[in-house]
Amino acid sequence: MSSTPQQIDQVPPPYIPPPSEAPRKEIRPLPRSAPMRWLGLGWRDMVAHPGIAAFYGGAFWFMALILGAVFRSKPEYTMTIASGCLLIGPFLAMGLYDVSRRREDRSGPELGRSLTCWESHVRSMGMLVLVLIVLELLWGRASLVVFAVFFNTGMPSTASVMEAVFNPQNWEFLAVYAVVGGGFAMLVFSIAAVSIPMILDRDTDAISAAITSLEVVFHNTGVMLLWGAMIAILVALSLMIPLGLGLLVVGPLLGHATWHAYRGAVLWPQDGTVD
């Protein structure tokens, strides 16, 4: 049955979605020297406010002490404590980002303000932290599955875990464990690389921030892998110092440097060039 001209005139026009209200951004190409530059800028921020850096460094160090003590005495609760640290850590890190941001716009960093800078972003931060905790729990479950496949000894003790991990004869286990752990570590790092600084800077939602972080890693894979490796090495070296006292310096240094990683990788047109 053919349509009449009157019926054709009554057909509504096709729906055209309105332009997105999401802030425009540009993912910048990063040189290989970028991570060293971020560390240099982070060091500058840290020494400019040593008291604030000491407070946050002490907080990270205290969390590492608790995690280490639980791992040595009750390894089965390690993932639980790690989840608690993962809940608190991003909020502490945001305080360091706030200090670097205020130094950048010359508004004057303060410890009190940095401790409460997350209050206006609590919903986005809560959602992002929840995602990270779920990934961390899945990571822990996957690790237990790997142990169960290769070792039929029940819940491993601290000694058996260390013996299994560092025994060259268990190379098959080491290879699978490294692939599984490396995959989860890369996913967590990719989601968190610049997402929390972006939430602080733009008050964006957690999903947009996580997607932007993934885009940064995708477009600058080599540089961001180098940055992730540098973070892992610095944290490992800090823990090799007796009682893990190196975290007093490495913790705030990496926090400030992460802010500069975000500012260097994500360009907002209205901001112009970031030094």
C-alpha positions in Angstrom: 0.0 0.0 0.0 1.5 3.3 -1.0 1.7 6.3 1.3 -0.2 9.5 0.5 1.6 12.9 0.3 -0.1 13.9 3.5 1.2 10.8 5.3 4.7 11.5 4.0 4.5 15.1 5.4 3.6 13.7 8.8 6.7 11.5 9.1 8.9 13.0 11.9 12.4 14.1 10.9 15.2 11.8 11.9 16.6 12.2 15.4 20.0 14.0 15.5 21.6 13.8 18.9 22.8 17.1 20.4 26.6 17.7 20.5 28.3 16.2 23.5 28.7 18.3 26.5 31.8 16.4 27.7 34.9 18.6 27.8 37.1 18.4 24.8 40.5 17.0 25.3 43.6 16.0 23.3 45.8 13.1 24.1 49.3 14.4 23.5 52.2 12.3 22.1 54.8 11.8 24.7 58.6 11.7 24.2 60.6 9.0 25.9 62.1 11.6 28.2 58.7 12.4 29.7 58.8 10.1 32.7 62.1 11.6 33.9 60.7 15.1 33.4 57.6 14.2 35.5 59.9 12.9 38.3 61.9 16.2 38.1 58.8 18.3 38.4 57.5 16.0 41.2 60.7 16.5 43.1 60.4 20.2 42.7 56.9 20.2 44.2 58.0 17.9 47.0 60.9 20.0 48.2 58.8 23.1 47.9 56.5 21.8 50.7 58.5 19.3 52.7 56.1 19.3 55.6 53.1 18.2 53.4 55.3 15.6 51.7 56.4 14.2 55.0 52.8 13.8 56.2 51.8 11.9 53.0 55.0 9.9 52.9 54.4 8.9 56.5 50.9 7.8 55.7 52.1 5.6 52.7 54.9 4.2 54.9 52.4 3.3 57.7 50.2 1.4 55.3 53.1 -0.5 53.9 54.2 -1.5 57.5 50.7 -2.8 58.2 50.5 -4.7 54.9 54.0 -6.2 55.5 53.1 -7.3 59.0 49.9 -9.0 57.9 51.7 -10.8 55.0 54.3 -12.2 57.4 51.9 -13.3 60.1 48.5 -14.0 58.4 49.1 -14.2 54.6 45.5 -15.2 54.0 44.4 -11.7 55.1 46.8 -9.9 52.8 44.4 -9.3 50.0 41.8 -7.9 52.5 44.3 -5.4 53.9 45.5 -4.6 50.4 41.9 -3.7 49.5 41.7 -1.4 52.5 44.9 0.3 51.4 43.5 0.6 47.9 40.5 2.3 49.4 42.5 4.9 51.3 45.5 5.3 48.9 43.7 7.1 46.0 42.3 9.7 48.4 45.7 10.3 49.9 47.2 10.5 46.4 44.6 13.1 45.4 45.9 15.3 48.2 49.3 15.3 46.6 47.7 16.1 43.2 46.0 19.0 44.9 49.2 20.4 46.1 50.8 20.2 42.7 47.7 21.8 41.1 47.7 24.7 43.5 51.4 25.2 42.9 50.7 25.3 39.2 47.9 27.9 39.5 49.8 29.8 42.3 46.9 29.6 44.7 49.0 28.3 47.6 48.9 24.7 48.7 47.8 23.9 52.3 47.8 20.5 54.1 44.2 21.1 55.4 42.9 21.8 51.9 44.7 18.9 50.4 43.1 16.5 53.0 39.6 17.5 52.0 40.0 18.1 48.3 38.2 14.9 47.5 34.9 16.0 49.2 33.4 17.5 46.0 34.5 14.5 44.0 33.4 11.7 46.4 30.9 10.0 44.0 33.4 9.8 41.1 36.2 8.7 43.4 34.0 6.1 45.1 33.1 4.6 41.8 36.6 4.5 40.5 38.0 3.0 43.8 35.2 0.4 43.7 36.3 -0.6 40.2 40.0 -0.8 41.3 39.0 -2.9 44.4 37.0 -5.3 42.3 40.0 -5.7 39.9 42.3 -6.2 42.9 40.0 -8.9 44.3 39.8 -10.7 40.9 43.6 -10.4 40.7 43.9 -12.1 44.1 41.4 -14.8 43.2 43.3 -15.5 39.9 46.5 -15.8 41.9 45.0 -18.4 44.2 43.7 -20.3 41.1 47.3 -20.4 39.7 48.6 -21.7 43.0 45.8 -24.3 43.2 46.7 -25.6 39.7 50.4 -26.0 40.4 50.4 -26.8 44.1 48.0 -29.1 45.9 49.0 -27.9 49.3 46.0 -25.8 50.4 46.4 -22.2 51.5 50.1 -21.3 51.1 52.0 -20.0 54.0 54.4 -17.0 53.8 57.4 -19.3 53.5 55.9 -21.6 50.9 54.8 -18.5 48.8 58.3 -17.1 48.8 59.9 -20.4 48.1 57.5 -21.1 45.2 58.0 -17.6 43.7 61.8 -17.6 43.9 62.5 -21.3 43.0 63.8 -21.5 39.4 62.6 -25.1 39.2 59.0 -23.8 39.2 59.5 -21.9 36.0 56.2 -23.0 34.5 54.4 -21.7 37.6 56.5 -18.5 37.5 55.6 -17.9 33.8 51.9 -18.4 34.3 51.9 -16.3 37.5 53.8 -13.5 35.7 51.4 -13.5 32.8 48.3 -13.4 35.0 49.7 -10.9 37.4 51.2 -8.8 34.7 47.9 -8.6 32.9 46.0 -7.4 35.9 48.8 -5.0 36.9 48.7 -3.5 33.4 44.9 -3.1 33.5 44.9 -1.5 36.9 47.8 0.8 35.9 46.0 1.8 32.7 42.8 2.7 34.4 44.5 4.7 37.2 47.4 6.3 35.3 45.7 9.7 34.9 42.1 9.1 36.0 42.3 10.4 39.5 44.1 13.7 38.6 41.5 14.2 35.9 38.7 13.8 38.4 40.3 16.4 40.6 41.1 18.8 37.7 37.8 18.5 35.7 35.3 17.1 38.2 34.5 14.4 35.6 32.8 11.1 36.2 34.8 8.0 36.9 34.0 6.3 33.5 35.2 9.2 31.4 38.3 9.5 33.6 39.1 5.8 33.2 38.5 5.9 29.5 40.8 8.9 29.1 43.5 7.1 31.2 43.2 4.0 28.9 43.5 6.3 25.9 46.7 7.8 27.2 48.2 4.4 27.7 47.0 3.2 24.2 48.4 6.2 22.4 51.6 6.3 24.3 52.1 2.6 25.1 55.9 2.6 25.1 56.3 5.7 27.3 53.6 4.6 29.7 55.1 1.1 30.1 58.4 2.8 30.9 56.6 5.0 33.4 54.9 2.0 35.0 58.2 0.2 35.2 59.9 3.2 36.8 57.1 3.4 39.4 57.5 -0.3 40.2 61.3 0.0 40.4 61.2 3.0 42.7 58.7 1.4 45.0 60.7 -1.8 45.1 63.9 0.1 45.9 62.1 2.1 48.6 61.0 -1.2 50.3 64.5 -2.5 50.2 65.6 0.2 52.6 65.2 -1.1 56.2 61.7 -0.8 57.5 60.6 0.5 54.0 61.6 4.0 55.0 62.3 4.9 51.4 58.5 5.3 51.0 58.7 8.5 53.0 60.3 10.0 49.9 59.2 7.8 47.0 55.5 8.0 48.0 55.1 11.8 47.7 57.5 12.0 44.8 55.4 9.6 42.7 52.2 11.4 43.8 53.4 14.7 42.6 54.9 13.2 39.4 51.6 11.5 38.6 49.9 14.9 38.5 52.5 16.1 36.0 52.0 12.9 34.0 48.4 13.8 33.6 49.1 17.4 32.7 51.7 16.4 30.2 49.5 13.7 28.5 46.1 15.3 28.5 45.7 18.7 26.9 42.6 20.8 27.3 42.3 23.4 24.5 41.2 26.2 26.8 44.4 25.7 28.9 46.9 26.1 26.1 50.3 24.5 26.3 51.3 23.1 29.6 55.0 23.7 30.6 
